[in-house]
Amino acid sequence: MTATLVIDAHHHVWTADYPWLASRPEFAPIRRDYGVADLRANLKAARVDRTILVEAAWGHPSETVEFLHLAGATEEIAGVVGFADLLDPGLVNTLARYENHPRARYLVGLRDQVQARPEPGFLARPEVIQALKTVSQHVPTFDLVVRVDQLAAAAEAAAAVPELTFVLDHLGKPQVRDGQAGLRAWREAVAPLAKRPNAVAKLSGLVTEADWARWTPADLRPFVQTALELFGPDRLMFGSDWPVCELAATYTRVKDALTEVLGRPDPDVFGGTAAKVYQLGEL
């Protein structure tokens, strides 16, 4: 990978009919189609070279199949994190469907919508651990989209499945809007996961955990600095979480805010870690 290549490790494309977009009235500003043309315009403005496309349909493997087609036709999309229901008795069949796709090489990871599961200990359930072991035989990574109260179980899962790299989306969704109280609660919860050598994290989704209308880079700084302390830059990666981020900021503002907080465009955070973790090879 060229040293100057910038990788966005977390974004989506979608159509306006995704059910979750209608679940809350505050999602109205992003309840529209977002496609490759929209993506390319943002990448050009923000000077981003490659991306990881992440599932957003919440429970539809067909979206992953479509995304693999899209990645094969879109130079900017270097990899896809697809959907996997960890409680699905047909999980092996779903994984086989992905592996038999002509563009299966773009599948770099999977994730379940764990944040929507009510129990904090979901990821530590024996049947879930077994499912994660199955996942590890097919892809190198599993993205963790979890709440703060689910981080302890995430650490247990990472310990139980050391052969799989666990990628923490959005730093585990800390309550940035709660300031120091949110920081303390999140730091205590995320520290055990950060100690696992097979855990990495995305500096993504923070603006939508802050005050959408009033946030500043200073609000993000304590969380980013804590992540640097706990994970180190070689286990952190930039993610825009576009177009969800548009609830609080433009694509470019998200990238610029992270650069300001870091003090420089760190080469690990802005590309090196993503290339390594998602095994992107030569781009």
C-alpha positions as CSV (number, residue, x, y, z in Angstrom):
1,M,0.0,0.0,0.0
2,T,1.3,3.5,-0.9
3,A,2.2,5.3,2.3
4,T,0.0,8.3,1.4
5,L,-3.1,6.3,0.7
6,V,-6.0,7.4,3.0
7,I,-8.6,4.8,3.9
8,D,-12.0,5.4,5.4
9,A,-12.6,2.2,7.4
10,H,-16.4,2.7,7.9
11,H,-19.1,4.0,5.7
12,H,-22.4,2.9,4.2
13,V,-24.6,3.3,1.1
14,W,-28.3,2.6,1.3
15,T,-31.8,3.2,-0.1
16,A,-34.3,5.2,1.7
17,D,-36.6,2.2,2.4
18,Y,-34.3,0.7,5.1
19,P,-36.8,0.2,8.0
20,W,-34.5,1.5,10.7
21,L,-34.4,4.9,8.9
22,A,-38.1,5.2,9.6
23,S,-37.8,4.1,13.3
24,R,-36.9,7.5,14.7
25,P,-38.1,10.9,13.5
26,E,-34.6,12.4,14.0
27,F,-33.3,10.2,11.2
28,A,-35.4,12.1,8.7
29,P,-32.5,14.2,7.3
30,I,-30.7,11.0,6.2
31,R,-33.8,9.1,5.0
32,R,-32.9,9.2,1.3
33,D,-30.8,7.2,-1.1
34,Y,-27.0,7.4,-0.8
35,G,-25.1,5.8,-3.6
36,V,-21.7,5.6,-5.2
37,A,-22.0,9.1,-6.8
38,D,-22.6,10.6,-3.4
39,L,-19.7,8.7,-1.9
40,R,-17.3,9.7,-4.6
41,A,-18.2,13.4,-4.2
42,N,-17.4,13.2,-0.5
43,L,-14.2,11.2,-1.0
44,K,-12.9,13.8,-3.5
45,A,-13.7,16.7,-1.2
46,A,-12.1,15.0,1.8
47,R,-9.1,13.6,-0.1
48,V,-9.9,10.0,0.8
49,D,-8.6,7.2,-1.5
50,R,-10.2,3.9,-0.5
51,T,-13.0,2.8,1.8
52,I,-14.5,-0.1,3.7
53,L,-18.3,-0.5,3.0
54,V,-20.2,-1.8,6.0
55,E,-23.6,-3.4,6.2
56,A,-26.5,-1.3,7.2
57,A,-29.7,-3.2,6.3
58,W,-29.9,-4.9,9.7
59,G,-30.5,-8.5,9.0
60,H,-30.4,-8.9,5.2
61,P,-27.6,-11.1,3.8
62,S,-28.8,-10.0,0.3
63,E,-27.4,-6.6,1.0
64,T,-24.0,-8.1,1.5
65,V,-24.3,-9.9,-1.8
66,E,-25.2,-6.6,-3.5
67,F,-22.2,-4.9,-1.8
68,L,-19.8,-7.5,-3.1
69,H,-21.0,-6.7,-6.6
70,L,-20.7,-3.0,-5.9
71,A,-17.1,-3.3,-4.6
72,G,-16.1,-5.2,-7.7
73,A,-17.4,-2.3,-9.8
74,T,-16.2,0.5,-7.7
75,E,-12.4,1.2,-7.4
76,E,-12.8,3.2,-4.2
77,I,-14.4,0.4,-2.3
78,A,-11.5,-1.8,-1.1
79,G,-13.5,-4.2,1.1
80,V,-16.9,-5.1,2.5
81,V,-18.0,-5.9,6.0
82,G,-21.1,-8.0,5.5
83,F,-23.9,-9.1,7.8
84,A,-24.0,-12.3,9.8
85,D,-26.7,-13.2,12.4
86,L,-24.8,-15.0,15.2
87,L,-27.9,-16.8,16.3
88,D,-28.9,-17.9,12.8
89,P,-29.0,-21.8,12.6
90,G,-28.3,-21.3,8.9
91,L,-25.1,-19.2,9.5
92,V,-22.9,-21.8,7.7
93,N,-25.1,-21.6,4.6
94,T,-25.0,-17.8,4.6
95,L,-21.2,-17.9,4.8
96,A,-21.1,-20.4,2.0
97,R,-23.3,-18.1,-0.1
98,Y,-20.8,-15.2,0.4
99,E,-17.8,-17.4,-0.3
100,N,-19.3,-18.6,-3.6
101,H,-19.8,-15.1,-4.8
102,P,-17.6,-14.3,-7.8
103,R,-16.3,-11.2,-6.0
104,A,-15.9,-12.9,-2.6
105,R,-12.4,-11.6,-2.3
106,Y,-13.9,-8.2,-1.3
107,L,-15.5,-9.7,1.9
108,V,-13.0,-8.6,4.6
109,G,-15.2,-9.0,7.7
110,L,-18.7,-9.6,9.1
111,R,-20.8,-8.0,11.8
112,D,-24.1,-8.6,13.6
113,Q,-26.3,-5.8,14.9
114,V,-25.4,-6.5,18.5
115,Q,-26.3,-3.0,19.7
116,A,-29.9,-4.0,19.0
117,R,-29.8,-7.1,21.2
118,P,-31.2,-6.2,24.6
119,E,-28.9,-8.2,26.8
120,P,-25.5,-6.8,27.8
121,G,-23.9,-10.2,27.9
122,F,-25.0,-11.4,24.4
123,L,-21.5,-11.8,23.0
124,A,-20.4,-14.0,25.9
125,R,-23.2,-16.6,25.4
126,P,-21.7,-20.0,24.5
127,E,-23.7,-20.4,21.3
128,V,-22.5,-16.9,20.2
129,I,-18.9,-17.8,21.0
130,Q,-19.3,-20.9,18.9
131,A,-20.7,-18.8,16.0
132,L,-17.8,-16.5,16.2
133,K,-15.4,-19.4,16.0
134,T,-17.3,-20.4,12.8
135,V,-17.0,-16.9,11.5
136,S,-13.2,-17.0,12.1
137,Q,-12.9,-19.8,9.6
138,H,-14.2,-17.7,6.8
139,V,-13.1,-14.0,7.4
140,P,-10.3,-12.4,9.3
141,T,-12.4,-9.8,11.2
142,F,-15.7,-9.3,13.1
143,D,-16.9,-5.7,13.6
144,L,-18.4,-5.0,17.0
145,V,-21.3,-2.6,16.8
146,V,-22.1,-2.5,20.5
147,R,-23.3,-0.3,23.4
148,V,-21.1,0.6,26.3
149,D,-22.8,-1.9,28.5
150,Q,-22.0,-4.7,26.0
151,L,-18.2,-4.0,26.1
152,A,-17.4,-6.4,28.9
153,A,-19.0,-9.3,27.0
154,A,-17.1,-8.2,23.9
155,A,-13.8,-8.5,25.8
156,E,-14.8,-12.1,26.8
157,A,-15.6,-12.9,23.2
158,A,-12.2,-11.6,22.1
159,A,-10.5,-13.7,24.7
160,A,-12.4,-16.8,23.8
161,V,-11.8,-16.5,20.0
162,P,-8.2,-15.3,19.7
163,E,-7.9,-16.3,16.1
164,L,-10.4,-13.6,15.1
165,T,-9.7,-9.9,15.0
166,F,-12.4,-7.9,16.7
167,V,-13.0,-4.4,15.3
168,L,-14.7,-2.1,17.7
169,D,-17.0,0.2,15.7
170,H,-17.4,3.8,16.9
171,L,-15.3,3.2,20.0
172,G,-18.2,1.3,21.5
173,K,-20.6,4.3,21.3
174,P,-19.4,6.4,24.3
175,Q,-21.8,9.0,25.5
176,V,-19.7,12.0,24.3
177,R,-22.6,14.4,25.1
178,D,-22.2,13.5,28.8
179,G,-18.7,14.8,28.9
180,Q,-16.5,13.5,31.8
181,A,-19.2,11.2,33.1
182,G,-19.5,9.6,29.7
183,L,-15.8,9.3,29.5
184,R,-15.3,7.6,32.8
185,A,-18.1,5.1,32.2
186,W,-16.8,4.2,28.7
187,R,-13.1,4.1,29.7
188,E,-13.8,1.6,32.5
189,A,-15.9,-0.6,30.1
190,V,-13.5,-0.5,27.1
191,A,-10.2,-1.0,28.9
192,P,-10.5,-4.9,29.2
193,L,-11.2,-5.1,25.4
194,A,-8.3,-2.9,24.6
195,K,-6.0,-5.2,26.5
196,R,-6.8,-8.0,24.0
197,P,-4.1,-8.1,21.3
198,N,-6.8,-9.2,18.8
199,A,-8.9,-6.1,19.3
200,V,-8.7,-2.9,17.3
201,A,-11.0,0.1,17.2
202,K,-12.5,2.7,14.8
203,L,-12.4,6.4,15.6
204,S,-15.8,6.7,14.0
205,G,-19.3,7.6,14.9
206,L,-18.3,10.0,17.7
207,V,-20.0,13.1,16.3
208,T,-23.4,11.4,16.5
209,E,-22.8,10.5,20.2
210,A,-22.1,14.2,20.9
211,D,-24.5,17.1,20.8
212,W,-25.4,17.1,17.1
213,A,-25.9,20.9,16.9
214,R,-23.2,22.1,19.2
215,W,-20.3,19.7,19.2
216,T,-16.7,20.8,18.7
217,P,-13.4,18.9,18.2
218,A,-12.7,19.6,21.9
219,D,-15.7,17.4,22.9
220,L,-14.1,14.5,21.0
221,R,-10.6,15.0,22.2
222,P,-10.8,13.2,25.6
223,F,-12.2,10.1,23.9
224,V,-9.7,10.0,21.1
225,Q,-6.8,10.6,23.5
226,T,-8.0,7.8,25.7
227,A,-8.3,5.5,22.7
228,L,-4.8,6.3,21.8
229,E,-3.6,5.5,25.3
230,L,-5.5,2.2,25.5
231,F,-5.1,0.9,21.9
232,G,-2.2,2.9,20.4
233,P,-2.3,4.3,16.8
234,D,-1.4,1.0,15.2
235,R,-4.7,-0.4,16.5
236,L,-6.9,2.6,15.6
237,M,-8.4,3.6,12.3
238,F,-10.4,6.5,10.9
239,G,-14.0,5.9,9.9
240,S,-16.4,8.5,8.7
241,D,-19.6,6.6,9.5
242,W,-21.0,8.5,6.5
243,P,-23.9,9.1,5.8
244,V,-25.0,8.6,9.5
245,C,-22.5,11.4,10.3
246,E,-24.6,13.8,8.3
247,L,-26.9,14.1,11.3
248,A,-24.2,16.1,13.0
249,A,-21.5,16.9,10.4
250,T,-20.4,16.7,6.8
251,Y,-18.0,14.0,5.7
252,T,-15.1,16.5,5.4
253,R,-15.8,18.0,8.8
254,V,-15.6,14.6,10.5
255,K,-12.2,13.9,8.9
256,D,-10.9,17.4,9.6
257,A,-12.0,17.2,13.3
258,L,-10.2,14.0,13.8
259,T,-7.0,15.4,12.2
260,E,-7.3,18.4,14.5
261,V,-7.7,16.3,17.6
262,L,-4.7,14.0,16.6
263,G,-2.6,17.0,15.7
264,R,-1.6,15.5,12.4
265,P,-2.9,13.0,9.8
266,D,-1.4,9.9,11.5
267,P,-0.5,7.3,8.8
268,D,-1.7,4.4,10.9
269,V,-5.0,5.9,11.8
270,F,-5.7,7.2,8.3
271,G,-4.8,4.1,6.4
272,G,-2.1,1.8,7.7
273,T,-4.2,0.1,10.4
274,A,-7.2,-0.5,8.1
275,A,-5.0,-2.0,5.3
276,K,-3.4,-4.4,7.9
277,V,-6.5,-5.4,9.8
278,Y,-8.7,-5.9,6.7
279,Q,-5.8,-7.5,4.8
280,L,-6.3,-5.3,1.8
281,G,-3.0,-6.1,0.2
282,E,-1.8,-4.0,-2.7
283,L,-4.2,-1.1,-3.5
